[in-house]
């Protein structure tokens, strides 16, 4: 395989399904690990150079930042599914309008989101009981809440970089090229790491410096993705004609993307509600959850990578009418995802505590983080099943079923269970109950999600959801 072929769109309708999925997944996995380095390096720099309370500020902002990004996750999902199916069916016109209209919808959405969301950031943080402890111990005047508000405001101003990277890299992957998106992300990750250290350690910009580093790096990744797309004209056309909104394509992007966006919104809403409960256990517990989220991000990488790969695989083969390959790929891809998750779960069990020590020098925080992480460890295997089979359903055009499953597991199971366990374990020494209620409820919701996803995949309704050309 020469270099040009490596960076070219891949036809996943030919060859052994497992090989196509694995070749697509490996760059995706490396890319997801690199993307996770964004937030991980942020946390390490903040924890080491500013302190544990600053770590709490970054952690408290994550659920809200995720909520701000749900719209673009929806657009990206819709664009990825359409691009993969139209690429599989060799429909040049449909593919051209899909790409152009996705860019236009993203731009309009960025402007609207900044205008609407900016005034509500600080009031929402106050409602969520964000800690008001000083960011630097013994230095009053600048609290965790203040730092969190600054971080979110800067990220909101630069949200176009994050949005366009998600959408443009999704389109590139939908065409079967996971290598180019990986290279651009690696470049942006290096830039992010360097700027993190420069802005925080050298210029002492604090939490705000971390936010600026992230959005600058994301803008760079988006620009590289756009240049790549413009150079892929052998497969589609690109110009002003295709950027003008066309009802059929905009509606299809929204129809496919809205359930996925709502799924992420539901998940983020659940995280925000649970974050309010988490904040009641104090700044150190919040910081422990930040550490867990960073390790969790790496543990989830194989699951998300295989899920995305299977979305593209299913999309291309559904577009080509190859449902036999979709079913075979679902089995092989899920087995590979489960295998990767088993290995990572064992790694967490044996090496988890040293990993926690990377983020903080506070031993009590390391011990707390590790004990909480042990509760979640085996849930990653269940998530491998959920992400893989959900990826197949989404790629086939069924984005509604995964949405309902997410609604059931996050809103009906996780949130009530977390508060119920908290309420039932209240004692004089534990006025808010046991803090482990957060992790126990999450584990139960993951297992339930795997069971529900398997049942609905087996029912096969996703086979009737292929996109129709204009």
LUMTIPA-344222 format. One record per residue: x, y, z of N, C-alpha, C, O in turn; residue in three letters. Coordinates in steps of 0.02 Angstrom, whole numbers, plus 50000, padded with zeros to 5 digits. Example, Ala and Ser with C-alpha at 12.3 -4.5 7.8 and 13.67 -1.06 7.14 Angstrom:
<atoms>
506604971650390506154977550390506604983550390507124983450423ala
506424988850354506844994750357506455000250394506705005750402ser
</atoms>
This chain:
<atoms>
500434993950000500005000050000500445006250000500845007250046unk
500375010549948500785016649945500465022249986499905021650010unk
500845027749993500615033250035499965036250008499525037950047unk
499915037049942499315040049913498705035949928498175038649944unk
498765029249924498195024849939498005025450012497415025250028unk
498495026050055498375026450127497935032450145497515031950191unk
498015037950109497645044050124497035044950078496735050350077unk
496855039750042496295040149996495665037150028495725033150073unk
495065039150005494455036050029494475028550017494735026249966unk
494195024650064494215017350059493525014550045493035016450077unk
493475010049996492845006649980492775000650026493134995650019unk
492325001150075492234995850125491704990750104491494986650145unk
491504990950041491014986050016491364979949986491034975349962unk
492034979849988492414974349959492884971450012493074974850059unk
493074965050002493554961950047493244959250111492634959650121unk
493664956350154493424953550217493174959150263493534964050274unk
492564958650289492284963950332492734965750391492854971650404unk
492994960650427493394962050487494024965950470494244970250508unk
494314964550411494924968050391494774975350375495154979750396unk
494224976550339494034983450323493904987450387494114993150394unk
493544984250433493374987550497494004989050538494074994450565unk
494454984150542495054984950582495514990250552495794994350588unk
495604990150485496034995050453495775002150462496155006950465unk
495115002750465494805009350477494855011350550494955017150567unk
494785006250594494755007650666495415009750696495445014150739unk
495965006650673496615008050704496795015450701496975018350753unk
496765018750642496895026050642496385029850684496555034750716unk
495755027450682495235030650724495415030250797495345035150835unk
495655024350818495835023350889496415027750908496395030950961unk
496925028050866497495032450880497265039750883497475043550926unk
496815041550836496555048450835496145050050897496205055550924unk
495735045350918495335046450978495775047051040495635050951086unk
496305043051042496775043651097497105050551096497185053651149unk
497295052851036497585059451030497095064851052497285069651086unk
496455063951033495955068951052495855068951128495755074151158unk
495885062951157495815062551229496405066051264496345068451320unk
496985066251229497565069651257497435077151267497735080251310unk
496985079851225496795086951234496605088151307496905092151342unk
496075084551328495805085751395496265082951449496285085551504unk
496625077551432497075074651482497655079351498497815080551556unk
497965082051446498515086851457498255093051492498585095751536unk
497655095251474497355100851509497335099451584497535103651625unk
497095093451601497025091651672497695091051707497775093351764unk
498185088051673498845087251704499165094051716499415095451770unk
499145098351665499445105051672499085109051727499415112151769unk
498425108851727498045112551777498175109751847498295113551894unk
498155103051853498255099951919498955101151947499035102352006unk
499455100851904500145101451926500365108651937500715110151985unk
500145113251892500385120151895499935124951933500155130151957unk
499285123151939498825127751974498575124652039498625127752092unk
498315118352035498085115152096497455110952085497155111152032unk
497265107152137496695102552132496035106252121495605103752086unk
495965112052151495335115852142495255118452071494695118952045unk
495815120052040495785122051969495575116051926495235116751876unk
495805110151947495595103951914494845103051920494515100851872unk
494565104751977493845104451987493485109251939492945107651914unk
493775115051927493465120051884493405117451812492875118151781unk
493945114351788493925111551720493425105851717493045105251669unk
493425101551769492965095951770492235097951773491815094951740unk
492085103051813491395105351819491125108351754490525108451743unk
491575110651711491365113651649491215108551594490875110151546unk
491465102451602491415097451548490705095651529490555095451469unk
490255094251577489565092651556489235098251517488865096951469unk
489355104451537489045110151501489365110951432489015112351384unk
490025110151427490355110651363490105105251316489985106551256unk
490015099251342489745093751301489045095551277488855093851220unk
488655098751319487975100751300487995105951243487585105751197unk
488485110451246488545115451193488735112351126488575115051073unk
489065106551128489305103351067488805098351037488925095750983unk
488245097051073487795091751049487505093350980487395088750940unk
487375099650967487095101550902487565099350845487335096850794unk
488215100450855488695098850803488825091350799488995088750745unk
488755087950855488805080650853488235077850811488335072950774unk
487645080850817487075078750776487205079950702487095075450661unk
487435086050685487575087650615488105082950587488055080450531unk
488625081750628489175077350606488925070250593489115067150544unk
488495067850636488225061050627487815060550563487895055950524unk
487375065450553486975065450492487405065850430487285062150382unk
487905070250431488345071050373488755064750360488845062750302unk
488995061550413489395055450406488985049850375489225046350330unk
488375048850400487945043550374487775044750300487815040250259unk
487595050950284487425052550215488025051750169487975048950115unk
488605054250191489205053750150489385046450137489565044650081unk
489345042250188489535035250179489045031550134489255027650091unk
488395032850142487905029350100487945031750027487915027649981unk
488015038250017488065040849948488725038849915488755037849855unk
489255038249955489895035849929489825028549909490085026349857unk
489465024649951489355017549935488935016549873489035011749836unk
488455021049862488015020449803488295024149742487985024249689unk
488885027349750489225030949696488795036649668488775037849608unk
488435040249713488005045749692488375052349702488365055149756unk
488705054849649489135060749653488745066949672488965070849715unk
488165067949641487765074049654487545074249727487615079349760unk
487265068749752487035068549821487605069649870487515073149921unk
488175066749856488755067549899488995074849900489185077549952unk
488985078049842489205085049837488755089749877489005093949915unk
488095088949871487635093149908487645091649983487555096150024unk
487765085450000487805083550071488385087250105488305090150159unk
488975087250073489565090450102489475097950105489605101050157unk
489255101050051489155108250050488635110650100488755115550135unk
488075107350103487535109350148487725108150221487505111850265unk
488135103150235488365101850304488785107650329488725109750386unk
489225110250286489645115950304489215122150318489345125650367unk
488725123450276488295129250285487885128750349487835133650387unk
487585122950361487185122050422487615122950484487395125750534unk
488235120550482488695121350539488845128650553488835130750611unk
488985132550501489145139650510488555143350541488645147150588unk
487955142250515487355145650542487255143650615487075147850656unk
487355137350630487255134750698487745137850748487555139350805unk
488365138850726488875141850770488675148950791488705150650850unk
488465152950742488275159850756487675160050805487665163950852unk
487185155750792486575155650834486745153350905486485156150953unk
487175148350912487335145750978487695150851021487545151551080unk
488175154350992488545159451030488075164751056488125166851113unk
487615166951013487145172351032486675170051088486505173951132unk
486465163851085485955161351132486255159151199485975160651252unk
486825155651196487085152351256487495156851302487485155851363unk
487845161751275488315165851315488015168751379488335168351431unk
487405171651378487145174751440486975169751495486875171751553unk
486925163351479486675158451528487225154451562487075150251606unk
487845155451544488385151251571488455151951646488415146951682unk
488555158051671488665158951742488045157251784488115153951835unk
487445159451764486845157451802486775149951808486575147351860unk
486925146251753486865138951755487365135951803487195131251840unk
487975138451804488485135951851488275137051923488405132851966unk
487945142651936487705144152004487155139352024487155136752079unk
486685138051979486135133451992486405126352006486115122652046unk
486955124551974487245117851981487695117152042488045112052050unk
487685122152086488075121852148488825121052135489175117552171unk
489075124252082489795124052069490165126852128490005132252152unk
490685123252153491035125452214491295132652209491505134852155unk
491285136152265491535143052268492185143452308492385148752332unk
492515137552315493175137452348493665141352305493595141652244unk
494165144552336494675148052297495065143252252495205137652272unk
495225145452192495595141252145496285139652173496515133952170unk
496605144652201497255143752233497155144152308496905149252334unk
497345138852344497245138652416497525144752451498105146652440unk
497115147852493497325153652531497295160252494497435165452522unk
497095159952430497035166152390496305167252373496035163852329unk
495995171952407495285173252397495175177752336495635180952311unk
494545177952312494365182452258494245179252191493865181852151unk
494565173452179494465170052115494295162752130494725158852151unk
493675160952120493415154552142493395149352086493515150952027unk
493225143152105493125137852055492575139852007492635138651947unk
492045142952033491495145151990491735150351940491545150051881unk
492145155151962492405160251917492835157151861492765158851802unk
493265152451880493705149251832493305145151782493455145051722unk
492805141651807492375137651764492005142051713491955140251654unk
491755147751736491395152351691491865155151638491665155651579unk
492475156851657492965159351608493125154051556493145155451496unk
493235147951579493405142451534492855141351482492995140751422unk
492235141151505491665139851460491545145651412491385144451353unk
491635151751435491525157551392492025157551334491845158851277unk
492655156251349493165156051297493025150351247493085151251187unk
492845144451274492685138851230492085140351185492065138251128unk
491605144051212491015145751173491205150451116490975149651059unk
491625155451131491845160151079492205156351023492135158150964unk
492585151251040492965147550990492635141050968492975136650942unk
491985140550979491645134150966491635132250893491555126350876unk
491715137150848491725135550776492295130750759492215126350717unk
492865131550792493425126950779493255119850797493385115250758unk
492955118950856492755112250878492215109450832492225103650813unk
491725113750814491165111650773491395109350704491205103950681unk
491785113550670491985111750602492455105750601492455101950552unk
492865104950653493275098850654492835092650658492945087850621unk
492325092850702491885087050708491535085450642491505079650622unk
491265090550609490885089450548491335087350490491195082450456unk
491885090950480492315089550422492685082950430492755079250381unk
492915081450490493255074950499492745069250493492915063850470unk
492125070550514491595065450506491465063950433491365058150414unk
491455069050391491355068050319491945064150289491835059550250unk
492545065950308493145062450283493115055050302493265050750262unk
492925053750364492865046750386492295043150350492345037250335unk
491755046850338491195043850302491385041450233491085036750206unk
491905044550204492155042450139492675036850145492975034750096unk
492775034550207493225028850217493945030650232494375026250235unk
494105037050241494785039250254494855041250327494675046850347unk
495115036750368495215038250439495925040450453496075042750508unk
496375039850403497075041450414497195049050412497555051750454unk
496885052450364496985059650358496745063250421497095067650447unk
496145061450445495875064550506496345063350564496425067750607unk
496665057450566497145055850619497745060550616497955063350667unk
498035061450557498625065650549498485072850572498885075850607unk
497915075550550497735082450568497635083050644497815088050674unk
497345077950673497225078150745497875077650784497955080850836unk
498345073650759498995073150793499365079850791499665081850841unk
499325083250734499635089950729499315094650780499665098250815unk
498645094650782498295099150828498445097350901498475101750944unk
498525090850915498665088750984499345091351007499415093751063unk
499845090950964500505093550981500465101050994500755103551042unk
500105104650951500015111850960499675113251027499875117751063unk
499165109251043498795110151106499245109251167499225113151214unk
499655103951165500095102451221500605108151232500715110351288unk
500905110351176501405115751181501075122151208501355125351253unk
500485123951181500155130051203499915129551275499925134451312unk
499695123551296499505122551366500075124551413499985128551459unk
500655121851399501235123151442501435130551438501585133551490unk
501445133351378501645140351369501155145051404501365149551441unk
500505144051392500005148651420499935148151496499835153151530unk
500005142051523499895141051595500545141551634500595145351683unk
501055137751613501685137551652502115143751641502455145951687unk
502105146451580502545152151565502195158851575502455163251610unk
501595159551545501235165951549500735166351606500425171651616unk
500645160951643500205160851703499495163151687499205167151725unk
499215160751632498525162651613498005158351648497405159551641unk
498225153351687497755149351725497305145051682497495142951627unk
496695143851707496205139651672496035142551604495925138851556unk
496025149151598495875152451534496395150551481496225149751423unk
497015149851502497545147951455497425141151424497565140051365unk
497175136551465497005129751440496465130151387496505126751336unk
495955134351399495405135051351495665138051285495485135651232unk
496085143151289496355146151228496775141151189496735140951127unk
497175137251223497585132251190497155127251151497325125351095unk
496615125151182496175120151150495845122851088495835119451036unk
495565128951091495195131351032495665133150975495485132350917unk
496275135650990496755137050936496935130550900496965130350839unk
497055125350938497235118850908496655116050867496765113150814unk
496035116950890495455114450854495355118250788495175115250738unk
495465124750789495415128550726495935126150675495785125750616unk
496525124550699497035121950654496815115350623496895114250563unk
496535110750664496305104350639495735105250588495715101650538unk
495285109950602494725111250555494985113650488494735111450436unk
495465118150489495735120950427496055115350385495955115050325unk
496435110950417496755105450381496235100750351496335098350295unk
495695099450388495155095250362494825098450301494665094950252unk
494715105050303494405108450247494835108150185494585106950129unk
495485109050193495945108550137495925101550106495925100850045unk
495895096450148495855089550125495215088450084495235085350030unk
494655090850110494025089850074494035093250006493795090349957unk
494295099250003494335102849939494745099049888494635099549828unk
495245095149913495685091449867495415084549847495735080849811unk
494805082849872494525076249857493995076549802493515072749803unk
494085080949754493565082249704493475076649653493025077049612unk
493895071549655493775065949608493145062049627492885058149587unk
492915063049690492325059349713491705063749718491145061149720unk
491785070249719491215074749725491415081749700492005083049689unk
490935086149693491065093049671491005097649732490625096349778unk
491395103149730491395107749787491395114949760491835116749721unk
490915118949782490875125849760490275129249791489905126249829unk
490175135549774489635139649803488955136349790488515136549834unk
488865133449731488225130149714488025125049766487425124349782unk
488505121449793488355116049840488315118449912488075114949956unk
488555124649924488505127549991487815130550004487615131350061unk
487455132249950486785135149959486315129849987486295124249961unk
485945131450041485515126450072484985123750023484655127549989unk
484915117150021484415113749981483985109750029484235105650068unk
483325110850026482865108050075482945100650088482965098450145unk
483005096650034483035089350042483635087250083483585083050128unk
484215090350069484835088350104484855090950175485055087350221unk
484635097150185484615099950253484145095850296484305094250354unk
483555094150269483075090250308483355083250325483245080750380unk
483705080250277483975073550290484535073850342484575069550386unk
484955079050338485485079850388485165080450457485395077350505unk
484645084650462484305085750526483955079350549483975077550607unk
483605076050501483235069950518483695064550547483525061150595unk
484285063750516484755058750539485145061150600485295057250646unk
485315067550600485745070150653485385071950717485665071550771unk
484745073950710484375076150770484335070750824484465072350882unk
484165064450807484155059350859484835058350893484875057450953unk
485375058650853486045057850882486225063850925486535063150977unk
486035069950901486145075850942485745075651006485995077451059unk
485115073351000484695072751060484975067451108484945068151169unk
485245062051078485565056851120486115059851162486155058651222unk
486545063851129487095066951166486835072251214487105073151268unk
486295075751194485995080751238485705077451301485785079951356unk
485385071751290485105067951347485665065851393485615066551454unk
486195063151364486765060951403487085066751441487245066151500unk
487165072451406487465078251437487015081151491487255083451543unk
486355081051479485885083451530485925079151593485915081651649unk
485955072651581486025068051638486675069551676486685069451738unk
487215070951639487845072551671487795078951711488075079451766unk
487435083851684487365090251719486965089351783487145092051835unk
486425085451779486015084051838486415080251890486395081851950unk
486785075251867487205071351913487775075651939488005074651996unk
488025080451898488555084851920488335088951980488735090352025unk
487705090851981487435094552038487495090352102487665092952155unk
487335083852095487405079252152488145078352170488335078352228unk
488565077552118489285076752128489585082552167489995081652212unk
489385088652149489655094652181489515094852256489885098052293unk
488975091452277488805091452349489305087652391489345088552452unk
489705083352359490185079452397490855083052406491325080252435unk
490905089252381491505093252394491995093452336491955089552289unk
492455098252341492925099552287493385093652273493555092352215unk
493595089852325494045084252313493695078652275493995075452232unk
493065077452291492695072252255492595074352182492625070152137unk
492465080752171492395083352103493045082252065493045080152007unk
493615083852098494265082852066494395075452051494675073851999unk
494175071052097494255063852086493865061652024494095057451985unk
493275064452015492865062851956493185065451892493115062351839unk
493545071051896493905073551838494445068551818494515066851759unk
494815066051867495335061051854495035054851823495305052051775unk
494475052651851494135046651825493915047751752493985043351710unk
493645053651738493415055051670493995054851620493905052651563unk
494585056951642495155056951596495365049651581495475047951523unk
495415045451632495585038451622495015034951584495135030951539unk
494395036651603493805033851570493815035551495493635031351453unk
494045041551478494075043451408494515038851367494345037051311unk
495085036751396495525032151360495215025151358495265021651307unk
494905023051413494605016351415494035015651365493915010151340unk
493695021051351493135021051303493355021451230492955020351185unk
493985023051219494215024251151494085018451102493825019751047unk
494245012151120494095006751073493355006251058493155004951001unk
492935007351108492215006851097491965012151048491605010551001unk
492175018451058491965023851014492265022850943491935024250893unk
492885020450940493215019550876492875014150835492745015050776unk
492735008450866492385003150831491675005250813491415003450760unk
491355009150856490685011650841490675016050780490245015250737unk
491165020550775491215025050717491385021150654491105022350600unk
491855016350660492055012250603491455008350577491365007850516unk
491055005550621490485001550601489935005950571489545003550529unk
489895012250592489415016850561489605017950487489165017550444unk
490245019250474490465020150405490395013750365490165013750308unk
490595008150395490545001550362489815000050343489674998150286unk
489365000950391488654999650377488385004450325488015002450281unk
488575010850331488325015850284488525014250212488095014450167unk
489155012750200489375011250132489045004950105488845004750047unk
488974999850147488684993550123487934993850115487654990550071unk
487604997850157486884998950147486775002850082486315001350044unk
487195007950070487155011650008487235007249947486935008349895unk
487665002049954487784997349899487294991549899487324987149856unk
486834991349948486354985949953486634979449978486344974149966unk
487204979650014487544973550038487384972250112487824972850154unk
486764970450127486564969150196486884962950225486974962350285unk
487064958150181487414952150205488084954050237488274951150288unk
488434958850206489074961050233488974965050297489394964750343unk
488434968750302488294972750362488224968050422488514969350475unk
487834962750415487714957950470488364954450489488514953750549unk
488744952350439489384949050454489864953950488490214952050535unk
489884960050464490324965050494490124966850565490554968250607unk
489474966750579489234968250647489494963050696489714964850751unk
489474956750677489714951450721490474951950732490714951750789unk
490834952750677491564952950682491804959250718492264958950758unk
491494964950702491694971250734491554971250809491964973650848unk
490974968650829490794968450900491274963950939491484965750994unk
491454958250910491924953750944492604957050953492924956351006unk
492834960750902493474964250909493434969650962493904970551001unk
492874973350964492794978651013492794975851084493104978651129unk
492444970251094492424967051160493124964751180493324965551238unk
493494961951133494174959751148494624965451171494994964751220unk
494604971051136494994976951155494794979351225495214981251265unk
494144979351239493894981751303494104977351361494244979751416unk
494124970851349494354966251402495074967751421495254967951480unk
495504968851371496204970351383496274976951422496664977351470unk
495894982051402495944988551437495664988151508495924991451553unk
495144984251518494864983451585495374980351631495454982551688unk
495724975251607496254972051647496814977051662497104977051716unk
496974981251613497504986251623497304991251677497724993251718unk
496664993151679496424997751730496484994551799496674997851847unk
496314988151804496334984751868497044984251895497164985051955unk
497524983051850498214981951873498634988451876499084988951918unk
498494993251833498914999251828498545005751842498805011151829unk
497925005151867497515011051877497795016251924497775022251910unk
498065014051980498305018752030498885023152005498875029152016unk
499395020251971499915024551943499645029551892499895035151887unk
499125027451855498825032051806498515038051842498575043751819unk
498185036751898497875042251936498405047151962498285053151966unk
498985044351978499525048552006499815053451956500165058051975unk
499675052351892499925056951840499585063851847499875068951829unk
498965063851873498575070051873498655074251936498525080251935unk
498885071251989498925074952052499455071852098499585065852093unk
499745075952141500225073452190499885072052258500215069952305unk
499235073152262498855072152324498665064752330498245062352292unk
498965061052377498875053852382498145051952396497895047052370unk
497825055852440497125054352456496675054852395496195051052388unk
496835059452350496455060252288496595054452241496135052052207unk
497205052052238497385046252198496995040152222496705036452182unk
496995038952287496655033152316495905033352303495595028352286unk
495615039252312494895039952301494715038652228494235035052213unk
495115041452183494985040652111495025033252091494605030852053unk
495525029752116495625022752097495055018452123494805014052087unk
494845019552185494305015452213493655016452175493265011752166unk
493525022652153492925024052114492975021052044492475018752016unk
493575021152016493675018451949493555010851947493325008251896unk
493715007452001493625000152003492884998251994492724992951968unk
492435002652017491725001252010491525001051936491104997051915unk
491835005451896491655006151826491985001051780491754999951724unk
492534997951803492984994351758492634989551710492754989751650unk
492214985151736491914980051693491354982751649491114979251604unk
491134988851663490624991851621490854993451551490444994151505unk
491524993951540491784995551474491654989851424491584991051364unk
491614983751450491464978051406490744978551381490604977251323unk
490284980551426489584981551405489534987151354489144986651307unk
489924992451364489904998051318490174996251249489984999351199unk
490614991251245490864988951181490304986351138490264987651078unk
489854982551169489274979851133488804985551112488584985751055unk
488664990051158488204995651144488454999951086488085001351039unk
489095001951088489355006351037489395002950969489255006050918unk
489584996650967489654993050904488984992150869488914993950810unk
488494989550904487834988350873487464994850860487084995250811unk
487564999850902487265006450888487565009450825487225012650786unk
488225008350816488565010750756488265007650693488175011150643unk
488115001250695487804997950638487125000950624486965002550566unk
486715001850675486045004650665486075011750637485685013450592unk
486525015850664486585022750639486815022850566486545026550526unk
487315018750550487565018650482487035016550432487035018750374unk
486565012350454486025010050411485475015350405485015014650365unk
485525020750445485025026050442484545026250500484105030550502unk
484615021550548484175021350606484525024750665484875021550703unk
484425031250671484725034950727484225035950784484415038450837unk
483605033950773483085035050824483125029750879483055031450938unk
483235023550860483265018150911483815019350963483685018851022unk
484435020850942484955022350992484765028351037484955028551095unk
484385033151009484175038851049483715036551106483805038651163unk
483225032351090482755029951142483115025751194482945026051253unk
483595021851172483975017751220484365022351267484395021051327unk
484675027551239485035032351281484575035851330484755036951388unk
483985037651306483495040851349483315036351408483275038551465unk
483195029951392483005025251445483565024251496483445024251556unk
484175023251471484725021751517484965027751557485155027151615unk
484965033751525485215039751559484695043051604484845044551662unk
484095044051577483585047851614483165043351660483035045151717unk
482975037551634482525033251673482915029151724482665027651778unk
483545027251707483925022851752484465026651790484455026751852unk
484935029951755485525032551789485365038151839485565037651897unk
485025043351816484915049151860484505047351922484715048851978unk
483925044151913483535042351973483915037652020483875038352081unk
484285032951991484655028152033485195031552074485295029952132unk
485545036352044486075039952080485785043652140486055043252195unk
485225047152130484915050852184484595046152235484585047652295unk
484325040452212484015035652258484545032652304484435032152365unk
485115030552276485645027752317485905032952367486025031452425unk
485975039052342486205044552386485715045452444485925046052502unk
485065045452429484555046552481484545040752531484485041852591unk
484595034552506484535028752549485145027652594485105023952643unk
485705030952578486315029752616486505035852660487065036252685unk
486045040552668486175046352710486245044252783485835040552810unk
486775046552814486895045452885487125052052916487215057052881unk
487235051952981487485057953014488175059852988488335065752981unk
488585054752973489255055952947489255057352872489715060452846unk
488745054952838488685055852766488025059352750487545056152731unk
488015066052757487385069752748487095069352678486505070752668unk
487505067552629487265066952560487285059652536487195058352477unk
487395054952582487445047952562488145046152539488615050152547unk
488215040252511488875038052488489045041152420488615041152376unk
489655043652411489835046652347489855041552290489805043352231unk
489945035052307489975029852256489325029152217489295025552167unk
488795032552239488155032252203488235034452130487875032052087unk
488705039052117488815041552049489055035852004488785034851949unk
489565032152026489855026951985489405020751981489365017551928unk
489065018952036488625013152035488055014151985487895009651946unk
487755019951986487205021351940487435021251867487075019051823unk
488055023551855488315023651787488445016551762488295014951705unk
488715012251805488845005351787488195001751769488164998151719unk
487675002551809487034999351797486745001751730486474997651692unk
486805008251715486525010851652486905008051592486605006851540unk
487565007151598487955004251543487744997151528487654995251470unk
487654993151579487454986151569486754985851538486634981851493unk
486304989951563485624990151536485644992251462485274989451421unk
486064997051445486114999351376486344993751329486094993151273unk
486814989551352487054983951311486494978951298486424976451242unk
486094977551349485534972851342485014975551293484804971951248unk
484814981851302484304984851258484544985251185484164983751139unk
485174987351176485444988051108485454981351072485284981051013unk
485664976151106485684969451076484984967151055484904964251001unk
484494968451096483804966451080483554970051018483274966850974unk
483644976551015483384980450959483774979250894483494979450840unk
484424977850900484814976050841484544969450812484444968850752unk
484424964650856484184958050834483494958450801483344954450758unk
483084963350821482424964050790482474966150717482024964550677unk
483004969750698483154971050628482774976750594482784977150533unk
482444981050633482074986450601482534991350565482324994750518unk
483174991550585483664996050555483764994550481484014998750444unk
483584988550459483684986650388483224990350341483304989850280unk
482734993950367482234997350325482355004850321481925008550296unk
482935007350345483035014550354483525017850305483755023350318unk
483685014450250484175017250203483945024050175483345025050166unk
484415028650162484265035350137484095034950063484425031350025unk
483585038550043483395038849971483745044749939483785050149968unk
483995043749878484305049149840483765054149817483175052449812unk
483995060349803483515065549781483285064249710482875068049683unk
</atoms>
